[in-house]
Amino acid sequence: AQTVTQSQPEMSVQEAETVTLSCTYDTSESDYYLFWYKQPPSRQMILVIRQEAYKQQNATENRFSVNFQKAAKSFSLKISDSQLGDAAMYFCALYNFNKFYFGSGTKLNVKP
Amino acid sequence: EADIYQTPRYLVIGTGKKITLECSQTMGHDKMYWYQQDPGMELHLIHYSYGVNSTEKGDLSSESTVSRIRTEHFPLTLESARPSHTSQYLCASSDWGPNQPQHFGDGTRLSIL
């Protein structure tokens, strides 16, 4: 079975500070893909960053980076220099067997 | 912004009515998905399609049905709505390839009275 766990239902960060959102997953496959999606209030869910499991190098996209620990099945998202526009629900997702499996999400609050 | 559209955005309707939630994408994606999401909760896959005339049930059992007569169109139908169907329904599409992300619509918030 494929499972994705986000243990932090809600987090807060001060504007301009750094925050890390946790995600762990379980799969018996060696080849899979991991994603972080952002869902702002009443807006479309959009892709933040993706990681191929076969790549050891951690993916980065501007202020967003991941810490991918394959052996530990951990895939955390780091947001640097947090901005008010980063406030949203963040979902971690595992792609395997032609399907996406989503975690329960972490609500990120950004304080001015 | 992704070119995937869902209508209506909001729907409040009485029990027993037949409902169709529309989803269209202009990206030519073969793969399309329907998710059910309660507020602040995870997404549950209820239907997916790999192309025209292809439909599969997802991991979460649902009384809804889908059809895929055209590549760009993937409507979801509830024959007789019940209060337990109250939720948000998200449509998504993706291109072939394991690292291709899903593009999501705005969602339909459905409330059954």
Interface residues (C-beta under 8 A of the other chain):
Chain A: P9 D31 Y32 Y33 F35 Y37 R43 Q44 M45 I46 L47 R50 E52 M89 F91 Y95 N98 K99 F100 F102 G103 S104 G105 K107
Chain B: E1 A2 K31 Y33 Y35 G40 M41 E42 L43 L45 Y48 Y50 G58 D59 L90 A92 P98 N99 P101 Q102 F104 G105 D106 G107
